[in-house]
């Protein structure tokens, strides 16, 4: 395998586009990831610069022409990054439900209703945001936390107020100067920030919509509770130790906290350095405003409780997938505990459980465990118990527990191919980890071993004799030296009567059913006996014939500012050059880029989302192996693309125009000024561009090349770079023109 840092892929993916999914099935038996449906909106298919030009006609009297152009470039570039990230849903059940609630709020405001579009973001951050262009986004994290429809209605009322009062324009001026190379969750939070005055205004104005829609007054303030406690999981239930323990696995109480960290919330926190007023100020302002209203309705649900509950469950199921993509494995373990109470033996949840424990193992082996399991001292509430246990157990204990959990998952669904493959990878980890030695494990269960220990301890208090039955009588027989030794060897866990049962060795009894299983031992030995020096590394590609081209990112930057139009032009020219060059090498390209974005449909949008999420997950695993979250969807794409590899390109073009002073130096001070002037011409353009080629099934990086040069990104330059890349990847010469 080509061992490179995947950081560049991780950062660049933040600048891309797509989504993911499938249709829905009965949640009680299975679940299919959310996908967009229906006709794709124009906001996804218009070029960014086209939107900017259309928006220039809007009157913004407070700005000069230059300020307006910069403002529009920043907001549209930021919004389109989100729209083209694959994280935005449209036409699915969650989005349609949000739209229904919004329609009820806007039933008497038809003009505003026509100006707005509503979308759901696949993010576990609890948030909502609106844009100057009339786009309102709600996160799945918010939907998963809500108790009723009325709470959602007030959040939407608040965001609609931001739009109608034109708060967004003012806020964007201050907040889009920051680097775009941060996580989407961070950017969603940043895009939802407004000034304190604007937040308080939106709270008050939103009350009018909420009141006229007929919702209960009591649920208005409860919406603030949702926001206050949104950093916690979607429910608070004490973790039952029996959830992880079973007939064969017993984790002693010492591995759990005596009590979980308390939930500490201060609604009146210091907000002097925050864009938002604190919750207490917002609540007080709302209470004051409520004095102006009477005749409240009593509805918690208007669109309907049944539909709300279905949408909330969908959001909670999807949150598991989002956490998996972000390797939040500890959160997944606790969320699965909550969901499996209502959805036991659910195929999707069982797969996710197996994959989460495999992920924990992989991150532990790679030394990245702290990225998957945060410090327990920072975790409040009942989920703290999961973090505490996962931090307290040792590496060998974790591997054993993971094997147990995955084995139990397969016993529930013995014919499931995905769980079987996860099990195979887990056995491989055991075989490759030198400290896992199958001979140390017992065929006795923990509880049987503990019972045997107690009996043995009592007997060992007298190692000189033993009572034996002889007919109808009992006789005392003296033990020989060798009998005493054998008795001690019979019970490995007890040697003297002063010893206590060693609870730290609980894991040695957790695989008692597998120790004597010939199929398990055969697979284990296969990986254990493998000669590491003979294990083949994935060779660099030298016969590429088919390639899936994912949306390339090629950013044009002048004096520190992203030039949107030039960036789009660069990407289009790069794609055209690559296609032209690939045809000379007989390499087939499956174009999944935005080169034909105006004609993109929902099927293409969803397919590209799967690929982008796959890359995001792959980047977080570094050089380690992983099991794809969207395994089934990727298999379908593989059938479509055959043996094609996936190419991802990331480039940056920096242009620092020569200042007039530089030209003057060249004219007035020859011969020293002329070389200086020429140097400025050369270094005025700098290009950094990298090509990553990945296996579409495993995600392994099979080739990585990058270039740095000081030239303008002319067509001839791009052709030359692509020619060099294709020569290396295809292992052949180009056909003559």
URNORQUI-V328893 format. One record per residue. N is the residue number from 1. RES is the residue in one letter. PSI is psi in whole degrees, 0 to 359 (none if undefined). BURIAL is + if it has 24 or more other ideal C-beta (glycine too) atoms within 12 Angstrom, else -. Layout:
n->N res->RES psi->PSI burial->BURIAL
n->N res->RES psi->PSI burial->BURIAL
//
This chain:
n->1 res->X psi->140 burial->+
n->2 res->X psi->118 burial->-
n->3 res->X psi->105 burial->-
n->4 res->X psi->165 burial->+
n->5 res->X psi->129 burial->-
n->6 res->X psi->14 burial->+
n->7 res->X psi->322 burial->-
n->8 res->X psi->325 burial->+
n->9 res->X psi->316 burial->+
n->10 res->X psi->317 burial->+
n->11 res->X psi->316 burial->+
n->12 res->X psi->329 burial->+
n->13 res->X psi->336 burial->+
n->14 res->X psi->346 burial->+
n->15 res->X psi->16 burial->+
n->16 res->X psi->204 burial->+
n->17 res->X psi->148 burial->+
n->18 res->X psi->191 burial->+
n->19 res->X psi->185 burial->+
n->20 res->X psi->163 burial->+
n->21 res->X psi->201 burial->+
n->22 res->X psi->171 burial->+
n->23 res->X psi->176 burial->-
n->24 res->X psi->151 burial->+
n->25 res->X psi->184 burial->-
n->26 res->X psi->119 burial->-
n->27 res->X psi->336 burial->+
n->28 res->X psi->342 burial->-
n->29 res->X psi->326 burial->-
n->30 res->X psi->182 burial->+
n->31 res->X psi->140 burial->+
n->32 res->X psi->132 burial->+
n->33 res->X psi->149 burial->+
n->34 res->X psi->140 burial->+
n->35 res->X psi->159 burial->+
n->36 res->X psi->157 burial->+
n->37 res->X psi->163 burial->+
n->38 res->X psi->197 burial->-
n->39 res->X psi->136 burial->-
n->40 res->X psi->140 burial->+
n->41 res->X psi->154 burial->+
n->42 res->X psi->334 burial->-
n->43 res->X psi->340 burial->+
n->44 res->X psi->335 burial->+
n->45 res->X psi->352 burial->+
n->46 res->X psi->142 burial->+
n->47 res->X psi->148 burial->+
n->48 res->X psi->317 burial->+
n->49 res->X psi->333 burial->+
n->50 res->X psi->320 burial->-
n->51 res->X psi->320 burial->+
n->52 res->X psi->314 burial->+
n->53 res->X psi->321 burial->-
n->54 res->X psi->327 burial->-
n->55 res->X psi->346 burial->+
n->56 res->X psi->342 burial->-
n->57 res->X psi->347 burial->-
n->58 res->X psi->136 burial->-
n->59 res->X psi->118 burial->-
n->60 res->X psi->76 burial->+
n->61 res->X psi->338 burial->-
n->62 res->X psi->356 burial->-
n->63 res->X psi->149 burial->-
n->64 res->X psi->171 burial->-
n->65 res->X psi->317 burial->-
n->66 res->X psi->317 burial->-
n->67 res->X psi->321 burial->-
n->68 res->X psi->318 burial->+
n->69 res->X psi->315 burial->-
n->70 res->X psi->316 burial->+
n->71 res->X psi->311 burial->+
n->72 res->X psi->321 burial->+
n->73 res->X psi->318 burial->+
n->74 res->X psi->312 burial->+
n->75 res->X psi->320 burial->+
n->76 res->X psi->322 burial->+
n->77 res->X psi->317 burial->+
n->78 res->X psi->315 burial->+
n->79 res->X psi->318 burial->+
n->80 res->X psi->331 burial->+
n->81 res->X psi->318 burial->+
n->82 res->X psi->314 burial->+
n->83 res->X psi->328 burial->+
n->84 res->X psi->20 burial->+
n->85 res->X psi->346 burial->+
n->86 res->X psi->0 burial->+
n->87 res->X psi->352 burial->+
n->88 res->X psi->131 burial->+
n->89 res->X psi->146 burial->+
n->90 res->X psi->146 burial->+
n->91 res->X psi->357 burial->+
n->92 res->X psi->180 burial->+
n->93 res->X psi->323 burial->+
n->94 res->X psi->317 burial->+
n->95 res->X psi->319 burial->+
n->96 res->X psi->325 burial->+
n->97 res->X psi->315 burial->+
n->98 res->X psi->318 burial->+
n->99 res->X psi->322 burial->+
n->100 res->X psi->317 burial->+
n->101 res->X psi->318 burial->+
n->102 res->X psi->320 burial->+
n->103 res->X psi->323 burial->+
n->104 res->X psi->321 burial->+
n->105 res->X psi->327 burial->+
n->106 res->X psi->19 burial->+
n->107 res->X psi->335 burial->-
n->108 res->X psi->8 burial->-
n->109 res->X psi->71 burial->-
n->110 res->X psi->323 burial->-
n->111 res->X psi->313 burial->-
n->112 res->X psi->320 burial->+
n->113 res->X psi->319 burial->+
n->114 res->X psi->336 burial->-
n->115 res->X psi->348 burial->-
n->116 res->X psi->146 burial->+
n->117 res->X psi->145 burial->+
n->118 res->X psi->137 burial->+
n->119 res->X psi->162 burial->+
n->120 res->X psi->137 burial->+
n->121 res->X psi->133 burial->+
n->122 res->X psi->76 burial->+
n->123 res->X psi->143 burial->+
n->124 res->X psi->0 burial->+
n->125 res->X psi->137 burial->+
n->126 res->X psi->103 burial->+
n->127 res->X psi->168 burial->+
n->128 res->X psi->153 burial->+
n->129 res->X psi->156 burial->+
n->130 res->X psi->161 burial->+
n->131 res->X psi->165 burial->+
n->132 res->X psi->336 burial->+
n->133 res->X psi->2 burial->+
n->134 res->X psi->23 burial->+
n->135 res->X psi->126 burial->+
n->136 res->X psi->126 burial->+
n->137 res->X psi->139 burial->+
n->138 res->X psi->136 burial->+
n->139 res->X psi->154 burial->+
n->140 res->X psi->328 burial->+
n->141 res->X psi->319 burial->+
n->142 res->X psi->312 burial->+
n->143 res->X psi->325 burial->+
n->144 res->X psi->338 burial->+
n->145 res->X psi->342 burial->+
n->146 res->X psi->151 burial->+
n->147 res->X psi->335 burial->+
n->148 res->X psi->172 burial->+
n->149 res->X psi->325 burial->+
n->150 res->X psi->323 burial->+
n->151 res->X psi->318 burial->+
n->152 res->X psi->320 burial->+
n->153 res->X psi->320 burial->+
n->154 res->X psi->322 burial->+
n->155 res->X psi->317 burial->+
n->156 res->X psi->321 burial->+
n->157 res->X psi->319 burial->+
n->158 res->X psi->314 burial->+
n->159 res->X psi->324 burial->+
n->160 res->X psi->322 burial->+
n->161 res->X psi->320 burial->+
n->162 res->X psi->320 burial->+
n->163 res->X psi->310 burial->+
n->164 res->X psi->331 burial->+
n->165 res->X psi->3 burial->+
n->166 res->X psi->40 burial->+
n->167 res->X psi->333 burial->+
n->168 res->X psi->318 burial->+
n->169 res->X psi->314 burial->+
n->170 res->X psi->319 burial->+
n->171 res->X psi->321 burial->+
n->172 res->X psi->329 burial->+
n->173 res->X psi->326 burial->+
n->174 res->X psi->340 burial->-
n->175 res->X psi->356 burial->+
n->176 res->X psi->20 burial->+
n->177 res->X psi->351 burial->-
n->178 res->X psi->161 burial->-
n->179 res->X psi->136 burial->-
n->180 res->X psi->351 burial->+
n->181 res->X psi->45 burial->-
n->182 res->X psi->175 burial->-
n->183 res->X psi->157 burial->+
n->184 res->X psi->325 burial->+
n->185 res->X psi->318 burial->+
n->186 res->X psi->320 burial->-
n->187 res->X psi->325 burial->+
n->188 res->X psi->317 burial->+
n->189 res->X psi->316 burial->+
n->190 res->X psi->322 burial->+
n->191 res->X psi->342 burial->+
n->192 res->X psi->2 burial->+
n->193 res->X psi->136 burial->+
n->194 res->X psi->169 burial->+
n->195 res->X psi->162 burial->+
n->196 res->X psi->316 burial->-
n->197 res->X psi->318 burial->-
n->198 res->X psi->324 burial->+
n->199 res->X psi->315 burial->+
n->200 res->X psi->322 burial->+
n->201 res->X psi->314 burial->+
n->202 res->X psi->323 burial->+
n->203 res->X psi->314 burial->+
n->204 res->X psi->315 burial->+
n->205 res->X psi->326 burial->+
n->206 res->X psi->334 burial->+
n->207 res->X psi->324 burial->+
n->208 res->X psi->313 burial->+
n->209 res->X psi->315 burial->+
n->210 res->X psi->316 burial->+
n->211 res->X psi->313 burial->+
n->212 res->X psi->335 burial->-
n->213 res->X psi->345 burial->+
n->214 res->X psi->16 burial->+
n->215 res->X psi->160 burial->+
n->216 res->X psi->137 burial->+
n->217 res->X psi->323 burial->+
n->218 res->X psi->330 burial->-
n->219 res->X psi->348 burial->+
n->220 res->X psi->309 burial->+
n->221 res->X psi->331 burial->+
n->222 res->X psi->338 burial->+
n->223 res->X psi->329 burial->+
n->224 res->X psi->329 burial->+
n->225 res->X psi->323 burial->+
n->226 res->X psi->316 burial->+
n->227 res->X psi->323 burial->+
n->228 res->X psi->318 burial->+
n->229 res->X psi->20 burial->+
n->230 res->X psi->344 burial->+
n->231 res->X psi->349 burial->+
n->232 res->X psi->162 burial->+
n->233 res->X psi->171 burial->+
n->234 res->X psi->359 burial->+
n->235 res->X psi->162 burial->+
n->236 res->X psi->101 burial->-
n->237 res->X psi->134 burial->-
n->238 res->X psi->133 burial->-
n->239 res->X psi->120 burial->+
n->240 res->X psi->128 burial->-
n->241 res->X psi->338 burial->-
n->242 res->X psi->345 burial->-
n->243 res->X psi->320 burial->+
n->244 res->X psi->320 burial->+
n->245 res->X psi->153 burial->+
n->246 res->X psi->201 burial->+
n->247 res->X psi->330 burial->-
n->248 res->X psi->341 burial->+
n->249 res->X psi->129 burial->+
n->250 res->X psi->111 burial->+
n->251 res->X psi->116 burial->+
n->252 res->X psi->158 burial->+
n->253 res->X psi->334 burial->-
n->254 res->X psi->341 burial->-
n->255 res->X psi->4 burial->+
n->256 res->X psi->152 burial->+
n->257 res->X psi->149 burial->+
n->258 res->X psi->323 burial->-
n->259 res->X psi->150 burial->-
n->260 res->X psi->160 burial->+
n->261 res->X psi->133 burial->-
n->262 res->X psi->155 burial->-
n->263 res->X psi->120 burial->-
n->264 res->X psi->114 burial->-
n->265 res->X psi->128 burial->-
n->266 res->X psi->101 burial->-
n->267 res->X psi->340 burial->-
n->268 res->X psi->41 burial->-
n->269 res->X psi->162 burial->-
n->270 res->X psi->114 burial->-
n->271 res->X psi->19 burial->-
n->272 res->X psi->333 burial->-
n->273 res->X psi->12 burial->-
n->274 res->X psi->150 burial->-
n->275 res->X psi->329 burial->-
n->276 res->X psi->145 burial->+
n->277 res->X psi->154 burial->+
n->278 res->X psi->165 burial->+
n->279 res->X psi->321 burial->+
n->280 res->X psi->315 burial->-
n->281 res->X psi->320 burial->+
n->282 res->X psi->318 burial->+
n->283 res->X psi->315 burial->+
n->284 res->X psi->318 burial->-
n->285 res->X psi->322 burial->+
n->286 res->X psi->317 burial->+
n->287 res->X psi->318 burial->-
n->288 res->X psi->319 burial->-
n->289 res->X psi->329 burial->+
n->290 res->X psi->338 burial->-
n->291 res->X psi->343 burial->-
n->292 res->X psi->0 burial->-
n->293 res->X psi->149 burial->-
n->294 res->X psi->176 burial->-
n->295 res->X psi->43 burial->-
n->296 res->X psi->148 burial->-
n->297 res->X psi->180 burial->-
n->298 res->X psi->20 burial->-
n->299 res->X psi->129 burial->+
n->300 res->X psi->337 burial->+
n->301 res->X psi->129 burial->+
n->302 res->X psi->310 burial->+
n->303 res->X psi->321 burial->+
n->304 res->X psi->138 burial->-
n->305 res->X psi->318 burial->-
n->306 res->X psi->316 burial->-
n->307 res->X psi->322 burial->+
n->308 res->X psi->313 burial->+
n->309 res->X psi->322 burial->+
n->310 res->X psi->315 burial->+
n->311 res->X psi->319 burial->+
n->312 res->X psi->320 burial->+
n->313 res->X psi->319 burial->+
n->314 res->X psi->317 burial->+
n->315 res->X psi->322 burial->+
n->316 res->X psi->320 burial->+
n->317 res->X psi->316 burial->+
n->318 res->X psi->333 burial->+
n->319 res->X psi->331 burial->+
n->320 res->X psi->315 burial->+
n->321 res->X psi->317 burial->+
n->322 res->X psi->316 burial->+
n->323 res->X psi->323 burial->+
n->324 res->X psi->318 burial->+
n->325 res->X psi->328 burial->+
n->326 res->X psi->14 burial->+
n->327 res->X psi->42 burial->+
n->328 res->X psi->67 burial->+
n->329 res->X psi->325 burial->+
n->330 res->X psi->318 burial->+
n->331 res->X psi->320 burial->+
n->332 res->X psi->315 burial->+
n->333 res->X psi->316 burial->+
n->334 res->X psi->318 burial->+
n->335 res->X psi->323 burial->+
n->336 res->X psi->322 burial->+
n->337 res->X psi->317 burial->+
n->338 res->X psi->316 burial->+
n->339 res->X psi->324 burial->+
n->340 res->X psi->349 burial->+
n->341 res->X psi->319 burial->-
n->342 res->X psi->339 burial->-
n->343 res->X psi->66 burial->+
n->344 res->X psi->148 burial->-
n->345 res->X psi->37 burial->-
n->346 res->X psi->129 burial->+
n->347 res->X psi->313 burial->+
n->348 res->X psi->312 burial->+
n->349 res->X psi->324 burial->+
n->350 res->X psi->319 burial->+
n->351 res->X psi->316 burial->+
n->352 res->X psi->325 burial->+
n->353 res->X psi->312 burial->+
n->354 res->X psi->318 burial->+
n->355 res->X psi->325 burial->+
n->356 res->X psi->317 burial->+
n->357 res->X psi->326 burial->+
n->358 res->X psi->319 burial->+
n->359 res->X psi->318 burial->+
n->360 res->X psi->317 burial->+
n->361 res->X psi->314 burial->+
n->362 res->X psi->316 burial->+
n->363 res->X psi->327 burial->+
n->364 res->X psi->316 burial->+
n->365 res->X psi->323 burial->+
n->366 res->X psi->357 burial->+
n->367 res->X psi->23 burial->-
n->368 res->X psi->21 burial->-
n->369 res->X psi->323 burial->+
n->370 res->X psi->339 burial->-
n->371 res->X psi->339 burial->-
n->372 res->X psi->335 burial->+
n->373 res->X psi->105 burial->+
n->374 res->X psi->166 burial->+
n->375 res->X psi->123 burial->-
n->376 res->X psi->332 burial->+
n->377 res->X psi->341 burial->-
n->378 res->X psi->358 burial->-
n->379 res->X psi->123 burial->+
n->380 res->X psi->157 burial->-
n->381 res->X psi->190 burial->+
n->382 res->X psi->334 burial->+
n->383 res->X psi->346 burial->+
n->384 res->X psi->326 burial->+
n->385 res->X psi->322 burial->+
n->386 res->X psi->312 burial->+
n->387 res->X psi->318 burial->+
n->388 res->X psi->311 burial->+
n->389 res->X psi->316 burial->+
n->390 res->X psi->332 burial->+
n->391 res->X psi->330 burial->+
n->392 res->X psi->327 burial->+
n->393 res->X psi->153 burial->+
n->394 res->X psi->173 burial->-
n->395 res->X psi->314 burial->+
n->396 res->X psi->326 burial->+
n->397 res->X psi->319 burial->+
n->398 res->X psi->314 burial->+
n->399 res->X psi->321 burial->+
n->400 res->X psi->314 burial->+
n->401 res->X psi->317 burial->+
n->402 res->X psi->317 burial->+
n->403 res->X psi->320 burial->+
n->404 res->X psi->314 burial->+
n->405 res->X psi->320 burial->+
n->406 res->X psi->321 burial->+
n->407 res->X psi->318 burial->+
n->408 res->X psi->325 burial->+
n->409 res->X psi->319 burial->+
n->410 res->X psi->329 burial->+
n->411 res->X psi->329 burial->-
n->412 res->X psi->319 burial->-
n->413 res->X psi->75 burial->+
n->414 res->X psi->341 burial->-
n->415 res->X psi->9 burial->-
n->416 res->X psi->121 burial->+
n->417 res->X psi->324 burial->-
n->418 res->X psi->312 burial->+
n->419 res->X psi->324 burial->+
n->420 res->X psi->320 burial->+
n->421 res->X psi->323 burial->+
n->422 res->X psi->318 burial->+
n->423 res->X psi->318 burial->+
n->424 res->X psi->316 burial->+
n->425 res->X psi->323 burial->+
n->426 res->X psi->318 burial->+
n->427 res->X psi->322 burial->+
n->428 res->X psi->317 burial->+
n->429 res->X psi->319 burial->+
n->430 res->X psi->317 burial->+
n->431 res->X psi->326 burial->+
n->432 res->X psi->348 burial->+
n->433 res->X psi->114 burial->+
n->434 res->X psi->331 burial->-
n->435 res->X psi->351 burial->-
n->436 res->X psi->113 burial->+
n->437 res->X psi->115 burial->-
n->438 res->X psi->333 burial->+
n->439 res->X psi->338 burial->-
n->440 res->X psi->347 burial->-
n->441 res->X psi->150 burial->+
n->442 res->X psi->150 burial->+
n->443 res->X psi->1 burial->-
n->444 res->X psi->144 burial->+
n->445 res->X psi->164 burial->+
n->446 res->X psi->311 burial->+
n->447 res->X psi->320 burial->-
n->448 res->X psi->321 burial->-
n->449 res->X psi->321 burial->+
n->450 res->X psi->317 burial->+
n->451 res->X psi->316 burial->-
n->452 res->X psi->323 burial->+
n->453 res->X psi->314 burial->+
n->454 res->X psi->318 burial->-
n->455 res->X psi->316 burial->-
n->456 res->X psi->323 burial->+
n->457 res->X psi->319 burial->+
n->458 res->X psi->319 burial->-
n->459 res->X psi->323 burial->+
n->460 res->X psi->350 burial->+
n->461 res->X psi->342 burial->-
n->462 res->X psi->96 burial->-
n->463 res->X psi->11 burial->+
n->464 res->X psi->338 burial->-
n->465 res->X psi->170 burial->-
n->466 res->X psi->142 burial->-
n->467 res->X psi->129 burial->-
n->468 res->X psi->148 burial->-
n->469 res->X psi->129 burial->-
n->470 res->X psi->96 burial->-
n->471 res->X psi->235 burial->-
n->472 res->X psi->9 burial->-
n->473 res->X psi->162 burial->-
n->474 res->X psi->131 burial->-
n->475 res->X psi->149 burial->-
n->476 res->X psi->126 burial->-
n->477 res->X psi->131 burial->-
n->478 res->X psi->137 burial->-
n->479 res->X psi->141 burial->-
n->480 res->X psi->170 burial->-
n->481 res->X psi->319 burial->-
n->482 res->X psi->327 burial->-
n->483 res->X psi->319 burial->-
n->484 res->X psi->317 burial->-
n->485 res->X psi->315 burial->-
n->486 res->X psi->322 burial->-
n->487 res->X psi->321 burial->+
n->488 res->X psi->325 burial->-
n->489 res->X psi->334 burial->-
n->490 res->X psi->329 burial->-
n->491 res->X psi->96 burial->+
n->492 res->X psi->338 burial->+
n->493 res->X psi->351 burial->+
n->494 res->X psi->127 burial->+
n->495 res->X psi->320 burial->-
n->496 res->X psi->161 burial->-
n->497 res->X psi->346 burial->-
n->498 res->X psi->345 burial->-
n->499 res->X psi->152 burial->-
n->500 res->X psi->159 burial->-
n->501 res->X psi->129 burial->+
n->502 res->X psi->97 burial->-
n->503 res->X psi->340 burial->-
n->504 res->X psi->345 burial->-
n->505 res->X psi->22 burial->+
n->506 res->X psi->327 burial->+
n->507 res->X psi->337 burial->+
n->508 res->X psi->349 burial->+
n->509 res->X psi->0 burial->+
n->510 res->X psi->346 burial->+
n->511 res->X psi->31 burial->+
n->512 res->X psi->330 burial->+
n->513 res->X psi->340 burial->+
n->514 res->X psi->338 burial->+
n->515 res->X psi->324 burial->+
n->516 res->X psi->7 burial->-
n->517 res->X psi->115 burial->-
n->518 res->X psi->324 burial->-
n->519 res->X psi->317 burial->-
n->520 res->X psi->314 burial->+
n->521 res->X psi->325 burial->-
n->522 res->X psi->315 burial->-
n->523 res->X psi->319 burial->+
n->524 res->X psi->314 burial->+
n->525 res->X psi->327 burial->-
n->526 res->X psi->316 burial->-
n->527 res->X psi->328 burial->+
n->528 res->X psi->321 burial->+
n->529 res->X psi->355 burial->-
n->530 res->X psi->132 burial->-
n->531 res->X psi->112 burial->-
n->532 res->X psi->332 burial->-
n->533 res->X psi->340 burial->-
n->534 res->X psi->342 burial->-
n->535 res->X psi->122 burial->-
n->536 res->X psi->132 burial->-
n->537 res->X psi->151 burial->-
n->538 res->X psi->122 burial->-
n->539 res->X psi->156 burial->-
n->540 res->X psi->144 burial->-
n->541 res->X psi->134 burial->+
n->542 res->X psi->8 burial->-
n->543 res->X psi->42 burial->-
n->544 res->X psi->125 burial->+
n->545 res->X psi->338 burial->-
n->546 res->X psi->143 burial->+
n->547 res->X psi->134 burial->+
n->548 res->X psi->117 burial->+
n->549 res->X psi->110 burial->+
n->550 res->X psi->159 burial->+
n->551 res->X psi->113 burial->+
n->552 res->X psi->154 burial->+
n->553 res->X psi->121 burial->+
n->554 res->X psi->103 burial->+
n->555 res->X psi->133 burial->+
n->556 res->X psi->125 burial->+
n->557 res->X psi->127 burial->+
n->558 res->X psi->122 burial->-
n->559 res->X psi->41 burial->-
n->560 res->X psi->357 burial->-
n->561 res->X psi->135 burial->+
n->562 res->X psi->127 burial->+
n->563 res->X psi->104 burial->+
n->564 res->X psi->310 burial->+
n->565 res->X psi->316 burial->+
n->566 res->X psi->326 burial->+
n->567 res->X psi->315 burial->+
n->568 res->X psi->321 burial->+
n->569 res->X psi->319 burial->+
n->570 res->X psi->315 burial->+
n->571 res->X psi->317 burial->+
n->572 res->X psi->318 burial->+
n->573 res->X psi->323 burial->+
n->574 res->X psi->315 burial->+
n->575 res->X psi->314 burial->+
n->576 res->X psi->318 burial->+
n->577 res->X psi->317 burial->+
n->578 res->X psi->317 burial->+
n->579 res->X psi->315 burial->+
n->580 res->X psi->316 burial->-
n->581 res->X psi->318 burial->+
n->582 res->X psi->323 burial->+
n->583 res->X psi->330 burial->-
n->584 res->X psi->340 burial->-
n->585 res->X psi->11 burial->+
n->586 res->X psi->35 burial->-
n->587 res->X psi->124 burial->+
n->588 res->X psi->132 burial->-
n->589 res->X psi->125 burial->+
n->590 res->X psi->105 burial->+
n->591 res->X psi->110 burial->+
n->592 res->X psi->22 burial->+
n->593 res->X psi->185 burial->+
n->594 res->X psi->22 burial->+
n->595 res->X psi->331 burial->+
n->596 res->X psi->46 burial->-
n->597 res->X psi->328 burial->+
n->598 res->X psi->335 burial->-
n->599 res->X psi->13 burial->-
n->600 res->X psi->141 burial->+
n->601 res->X psi->178 burial->-
n->602 res->X psi->323 burial->+
n->603 res->X psi->316 burial->+
n->604 res->X psi->320 burial->+
n->605 res->X psi->313 burial->+
n->606 res->X psi->321 burial->+
n->607 res->X psi->317 burial->+
n->608 res->X psi->329 burial->+
n->609 res->X psi->320 burial->+
n->610 res->X psi->315 burial->+
n->611 res->X psi->320 burial->+
n->612 res->X psi->319 burial->+
n->613 res->X psi->324 burial->+
n->614 res->X psi->316 burial->+
n->615 res->X psi->321 burial->+
n->616 res->X psi->314 burial->+
n->617 res->X psi->318 burial->+
n->618 res->X psi->320 burial->+
n->619 res->X psi->325 burial->+
n->620 res->X psi->343 burial->+
n->621 res->X psi->358 burial->+
n->622 res->X psi->227 burial->+
n->623 res->X psi->357 burial->+
n->624 res->X psi->162 burial->+
n->625 res->X psi->159 burial->+
n->626 res->X psi->164 burial->+
n->627 res->X psi->122 burial->+
n->628 res->X psi->136 burial->+
n->629 res->X psi->316 burial->+
n->630 res->X psi->52 burial->+
n->631 res->X psi->314 burial->+
n->632 res->X psi->315 burial->+
n->633 res->X psi->323 burial->+
n->634 res->X psi->325 burial->+
n->635 res->X psi->321 burial->-
n->636 res->X psi->320 burial->-
n->637 res->X psi->325 burial->+
n->638 res->X psi->321 burial->+
n->639 res->X psi->326 burial->-
n->640 res->X psi->321 burial->-
n->641 res->X psi->354 burial->+
n->642 res->X psi->229 burial->-
n->643 res->X psi->16 burial->-
n->644 res->X psi->145 burial->+
n->645 res->X psi->164 burial->+
n->646 res->X psi->128 burial->+
n->647 res->X psi->135 burial->+
n->648 res->X psi->130 burial->+
n->649 res->X psi->135 burial->+
n->650 res->X psi->126 burial->+
n->651 res->X psi->156 burial->+
n->652 res->X psi->134 burial->+
n->653 res->X psi->116 burial->+
n->654 res->X psi->128 burial->+
n->655 res->X psi->122 burial->+
n->656 res->X psi->93 burial->-
n->657 res->X psi->144 burial->-
n->658 res->X psi->129 burial->-
n->659 res->X psi->153 burial->-
n->660 res->X psi->326 burial->-
n->661 res->X psi->326 burial->-
n->662 res->X psi->320 burial->+
n->663 res->X psi->321 burial->-
n->664 res->X psi->319 burial->-
n->665 res->X psi->318 burial->-
n->666 res->X psi->327 burial->-
n->667 res->X psi->317 burial->-
n->668 res->X psi->338 burial->-
n->669 res->X psi->54 burial->-
n->670 res->X psi->155 burial->-
n->671 res->X psi->356 burial->-
n->672 res->X psi->327 burial->-
n->673 res->X psi->327 burial->-
n->674 res->X psi->311 burial->-
n->675 res->X psi->324 burial->-
n->676 res->X psi->317 burial->-
n->677 res->X psi->318 burial->+
n->678 res->X psi->319 burial->-
n->679 res->X psi->320 burial->-
n->680 res->X psi->324 burial->+
n->681 res->X psi->319 burial->-
n->682 res->X psi->312 burial->-
n->683 res->X psi->359 burial->-
n->684 res->X psi->342 burial->+
n->685 res->X psi->125 burial->+
n->686 res->X psi->133 burial->-
n->687 res->X psi->131 burial->+
n->688 res->X psi->125 burial->+
n->689 res->X psi->137 burial->+
n->690 res->X psi->147 burial->+
n->691 res->X psi->123 burial->+
n->692 res->X psi->132 burial->+
n->693 res->X psi->124 burial->+
n->694 res->X psi->151 burial->+
n->695 res->X psi->129 burial->+
n->696 res->X psi->343 burial->+
n->697 res->X psi->311 burial->+
n->698 res->X psi->337 burial->+
n->699 res->X psi->2 burial->+
n->700 res->X psi->137 burial->+
n->701 res->X psi->115 burial->+
n->702 res->X psi->344 burial->+
n->703 res->X psi->146 burial->+
n->704 res->X psi->123 burial->+
n->705 res->X psi->145 burial->+
n->706 res->X psi->156 burial->+
n->707 res->X psi->146 burial->+
n->708 res->X psi->128 burial->-
n->709 res->X psi->156 burial->-
n->710 res->X psi->84 burial->-
n->711 res->X psi->162 burial->+
n->712 res->X psi->146 burial->+
n->713 res->X psi->60 burial->+
n->714 res->X psi->166 burial->-
n->715 res->X psi->319 burial->-
n->716 res->X psi->325 burial->-
n->717 res->X psi->314 burial->+
n->718 res->X psi->320 burial->+
n->719 res->X psi->318 burial->+
n->720 res->X psi->317 burial->-
n->721 res->X psi->313 burial->+
n->722 res->X psi->325 burial->+
n->723 res->X psi->316 burial->+
n->724 res->X psi->319 burial->+
n->725 res->X psi->312 burial->+
n->726 res->X psi->328 burial->+
n->727 res->X psi->317 burial->-
n->728 res->X psi->319 burial->+
n->729 res->X psi->323 burial->+
n->730 res->X psi->339 burial->+
n->731 res->X psi->24 burial->-
n->732 res->X psi->174 burial->-
n->733 res->X psi->152 burial->-
n->734 res->X psi->152 burial->-
n->735 res->X psi->149 burial->-
n->736 res->X psi->145 burial->-
n->737 res->X psi->none burial->-
//
